[in-house]
Amino acid sequence: MPRAWLLCISVGLVALGCGSDKASEPQPGELNPPPAERRLRFAFVPNNVSNFWTIAKKGLDKAAAELDVEAEFRPPASGGIAEQRSIIEDLLNKGIDGITVSPIDPANQTDFLNGVADRVPLLCHDSDAPQSKRLAYVGTNNLQAGREAGKLIKEALPQGGKIMLFVGTLDAQNAQDRKRGIEEELQGSGVDILDTRTDQVDTVKARSIAEDELVAHPDLACLVGLWSYNGPALAAALKGSGKAGSVKIVCFDEDEETLQAITEGLIHGTVVQRPFEMGYQTIKLLTDIARGNKGAVPEGGLIDTGVVLVRKDNVQAFWDELKALTQ
């Protein structure tokens, strides 16, 4: 075949190819095709790695399965602000669709949380950052929870007595609110709060601090733990000090060791939050927001998950219900 014909055929084929490419491009006024649909991805960031959060994870897993979304559970092993911040930054870099966080130190994290809220829907759970741009707080009314703990303390010490509070850190809003609620409830009761001791979220240190205080204050009548791991730590301190039965304990949450200590009479009672509901409700709300249901955010931005008081008379029934819920 003459070269001239070959050249014409080649040019024609190129022209056809170019024409085919133009036909595949969106024409003016024509919408681009939507991207392939993907599952929404959310993250639940606690403030430490205590057993309390294991129950919350059950709730978020249930919500994720029901709503066909992904829910990532990312606790900071150290319980430190820097690690929590690093986790959140990593999640943002991975393109997460929404985050719920329990701030470790809200006063010093507000600017950072505002930056997060500018990028994705942000909720707080368990401990709030009320001055931030978070859309809602899902969790316990900690001031009221503190008052409920105060009622348990008055039950344990009907004649009054000296007590001491124990918690990981007083920087967290939940610790501050619980402490204030206890103080308000105990006014005029004859119960004297000697002090509050912090352990920087170190369970070994939590026990040793309690043991030291039992020696320094032999007239202590009740130890009060404000965070979930404090109950087991205080119970171990009483046993180690040989004061089991002579000093009362009131605490928070439903750690298995706490529930066992209640059955044994070592702990008078515990104020149980609803961590399962925290996990479930935060993922549900984030999903509603991401799917365009802005009305899902309650007026005032608060979802109170409530508390239950667990004593020796109802501990077994509560424990059975908890096992059924988390299986």
C-alpha positions in Angstrom: 0.0 0.0 0.0 1.4 3.5 -0.9 2.8 5.4 2.0 0.3 8.3 1.3 -2.6 5.9 2.0 -1.0 4.6 5.2 -0.5 8.2 6.4 -4.1 9.0 5.8 -5.4 5.9 7.6 -3.1 6.7 10.6 -4.3 10.3 10.8 -7.9 9.1 10.5 -7.5 6.6 13.4 -5.9 9.3 15.6 -8.8 11.6 14.8 -11.3 8.9 15.7 -9.5 8.3 18.9 -9.5 11.9 19.8 -13.1 12.2 19.0 -13.9 9.2 21.3 -12.0 10.9 24.2 -14.0 14.1 23.8 -17.3 12.2 23.8 -16.4 10.7 27.2 -15.7 14.1 28.8 -18.6 15.9 30.6 -20.1 18.5 28.3 -20.9 22.1 29.5 -23.8 22.0 32.0 -23.5 18.2 32.4 -22.8 16.9 36.0 -19.8 14.7 36.7 -20.8 11.2 37.6 -21.0 10.7 41.4 -18.0 8.9 43.1 -18.4 5.3 44.1 -20.4 5.2 47.3 -18.4 4.2 50.4 -19.2 3.5 54.0 -19.0 6.3 56.5 -16.1 6.1 58.9 -16.2 7.4 62.4 -13.8 7.3 65.4 -14.3 7.0 69.1 -11.4 8.3 71.1 -11.5 7.7 74.9 -9.2 9.3 77.5 -7.5 6.1 78.7 -7.5 2.3 78.3 -9.5 1.2 81.4 -12.1 -1.6 81.3 -14.8 1.0 81.3 -14.2 1.6 77.6 -14.5 -2.1 76.7 -18.2 -1.8 77.4 -18.4 1.5 75.4 -16.8 -0.3 72.4 -19.6 -2.9 72.5 -22.1 -0.1 72.1 -20.3 1.6 69.2 -19.8 -1.8 67.5 -23.5 -2.5 67.7 -24.4 0.9 66.3 -21.9 0.5 63.5 -23.4 -2.9 62.5 -27.0 -1.6 62.6 -26.2 1.6 60.6 -23.8 0.0 58.1 -20.9 2.4 59.0 -17.3 1.8 60.3 -16.4 2.8 63.8 -12.8 2.9 64.9 -11.9 2.6 68.6 -8.6 4.5 69.4 -7.8 4.8 73.1 -4.5 6.6 74.2 -2.5 4.0 76.0 -0.7 6.6 78.1 -3.8 8.6 79.0 -1.8 11.7 78.0 -2.9 14.8 76.0 -0.1 14.5 73.5 -1.0 10.9 72.5 -4.7 11.7 72.3 -3.9 14.6 70.0 -1.6 12.5 67.8 -4.4 9.9 67.5 -6.9 12.5 66.4 -4.5 14.1 63.9 -3.9 10.6 62.4 -7.6 10.0 62.1 -8.1 13.4 60.3 -5.2 12.6 57.9 -6.9 9.3 57.0 -10.1 11.1 56.1 -12.4 10.2 58.9 -16.0 11.4 58.6 -16.6 12.3 62.3 -15.0 12.0 65.7 -16.2 11.7 69.3 -13.6 12.3 72.0 -13.4 12.3 75.8 -11.1 15.3 76.4 -8.3 14.7 78.9 -7.8 18.4 79.7 -10.6 20.4 78.0 -9.3 23.8 79.1 -6.0 23.3 77.3 -7.5 21.3 74.4 -10.2 23.7 73.4 -8.2 25.4 70.6 -7.2 22.1 69.2 -10.7 20.7 69.4 -12.0 23.8 67.6 -9.6 23.0 64.8 -11.0 19.5 64.6 -14.6 20.7 64.6 -13.8 23.0 61.7 -12.9 19.9 59.6 -15.3 17.2 60.7 -18.4 16.8 63.0 -17.1 16.6 66.6 -18.8 15.2 69.7 -17.6 14.8 73.2 -18.5 11.8 75.4 -17.9 11.0 79.1 -16.1 14.3 79.7 -17.1 17.5 78.0 -15.4 20.5 76.5 -18.3 22.9 76.7 -16.3 25.9 75.5 -15.3 24.2 72.3 -17.2 23.9 68.9 -18.2 20.4 69.6 -21.8 19.7 68.4 -23.0 17.8 71.4 -22.0 16.0 74.6 -23.1 12.4 75.0 -22.7 11.0 78.5 -23.3 11.4 82.1 -24.5 14.5 83.8 -21.4 14.4 86.0 -22.5 17.0 88.5 -25.6 14.9 89.2 -23.6 11.7 89.3 -21.4 13.3 92.0 -24.5 14.1 94.0 -25.6 10.4 93.6 -22.1 9.4 94.9 -22.6 11.7 97.8 -25.9 9.9 98.7 -24.0 6.6 98.7 -21.4 8.1 101.0 -24.0 9.3 103.5 -25.5 5.8 103.4 -22.1 4.3 104.2 -21.4 6.8 106.9 -24.7 7.7 108.6 -22.9 9.2 111.6 -20.5 11.1 109.4 -16.7 10.7 109.3 -13.6 11.6 107.3 -13.2 10.7 103.7 -10.7 11.2 100.9 -11.3 11.4 97.1 -9.1 9.7 94.5 -9.0 10.3 90.7 -6.6 10.2 87.8 -6.5 13.9 87.2 -8.6 16.9 88.2 -8.0 18.6 84.8 -10.9 16.5 83.2 -14.3 18.1 83.4 -16.0 14.9 84.6 -13.6 14.7 87.6 -14.3 18.4 88.5 -18.0 18.0 88.2 -18.2 14.8 90.2 -16.1 16.3 93.0 -18.3 19.4 93.1 -21.5 17.2 93.1 -20.1 15.2 96.1 -19.2 18.4 98.0 -22.7 19.9 97.4 -24.5 16.7 98.5 -22.4 16.3 101.7 -22.9 19.8 103.0 -24.2 19.7 106.6 -23.9 15.9 106.7 -21.1 15.5 109.2 -18.9 14.0 106.4 -15.5 15.8 106.2 -13.6 15.6 102.9 -9.9 15.7 103.8 -8.4 16.1 100.3 -8.4 14.8 96.8 -5.4 12.7 95.5 -4.5 12.2 91.8 -2.6 9.3 90.3 -2.1 10.5 86.7 -4.1 7.5 85.4 -1.6 5.0 86.8 -3.4 2.0 88.4 -0.3 0.9 90.4 0.2 4.4 91.7 -3.6 4.6 92.5 -3.3 1.7 94.9 -0.1 2.9 96.6 -1.4 6.4 97.1 -4.5 4.9 98.9 -2.3 2.7 101.0 -0.2 5.7 102.0 -3.2 7.7 103.0 -4.6 4.9 105.1 -1.4 5.0 107.1 -1.2 8.8 107.2 -4.9 9.1 108.3 -5.8 6.1 110.4 -9.2 7.7 111.1 -10.3 7.6 107.5 -13.8 6.2 107.3 -14.4 6.1 103.6 -12.3 6.1 100.3 -14.1 7.6 97.3 -12.9 6.8 93.7 -14.0 9.0 90.9 -12.8 7.0 87.9 -13.5 3.4 86.9 -10.1 1.9 87.9 -10.1 3.7 91.3 -12.7 1.2 92.7 -10.5 -1.9 92.2 -7.4 0.0 93.3 -9.0 1.2 96.5 -10.3 -2.3 97.3 -6.8 -3.8 96.8 -5.4 -1.0 99.0 -7.8 -1.9 101.8 -7.0 -5.6 101.6 -3.3 -4.9 101.5 -3.6 -2.6 104.5 -5.6 -5.1 106.5 -8.5 -2.7 106.8 -11.1 -4.6 104.7 -14.4 -4.1 106.4 -13.4 -1.3 108.7 -13.2 1.4 106.0 -15.9 1.9 103.4 -15.5 2.5 99.7 -17.8 4.4 97.3 -16.8 4.6 93.6 -17.8 4.9 90.0 -18.5 2.5 87.2 -18.9 -1.3 86.7 -15.5 -2.8 86.5 -15.8 -6.5 87.3 -13.4 -6.2 90.2 -15.7 -3.4 91.6 -18.8 -5.6 91.2 -17.1 -8.5 92.9 -15.9 -6.3 95.8 -19.5 -5.2 96.2 -20.7 -8.8 96.5 -18.0 -9.4 99.1 -19.1 -6.3 101.1 -15.8 -4.6 100.5 -17.3 -1.7 98.5 -20.5 -0.1 99.7 -21.7 1.0 96.3 -20.9 2.4 92.9 -22.4 5.0 90.6 -22.6 3.2 87.3 -22.7 5.2 84.1 -23.9 3.8 80.8 -20.8 3.4 78.7 -22.6 1.1 76.3 -25.0 3.9 75.6 -22.1 6.4 75.1 -20.7 4.2 72.4 -24.0 3.5 70.8 -25.5 7.0 70.9 -22.3 8.8 69.7 -22.0 6.7 66.6 -25.7 7.0 65.9 -25.6 10.8 66.2 -22.5 11.1 64.0 -24.2 9.0 61.4 -27.4 11.1 61.4 -25.3 14.3 61.1 -23.2 12.9 58.2 -26.4 11.8 56.4 -27.8 15.3 56.6 -30.1 15.0 59.6 -29.0 18.2 61.4 -32.1 18.0 63.6 -30.6 14.9 65.3 -28.5 17.3 67.5 -30.6 17.9 70.6 -31.4 21.5 71.7 -28.7 22.5 74.2 -26.4 19.9 72.7 -26.7 17.4 75.6 -27.6 13.7 75.6 -27.7 12.4 79.2 -27.1 8.7 79.3 -28.0 8.5 83.0 -26.6 6.5 86.0 -27.6 3.5 88.1 -26.7 3.1 91.8 -25.4 -0.5 92.4 -25.2 -1.8 96.0 -25.1 -5.3 97.4 -28.8 -5.8 97.1 -28.9 -5.3 93.3 -25.4 -6.1 92.2 -26.0 -9.6 90.9 -29.1 -8.6 88.9 -27.1 -5.7 87.4 -24.1 -7.9 86.7 -26.3 -10.5 84.9 -27.9 -7.7 82.8 -24.4 -6.3 82.0 -23.1 -9.7 80.8 -26.1 -10.2 78.6 -25.6 -6.8 77.1 -21.9 -7.2 76.3 -21.8 -10.8 75.1 
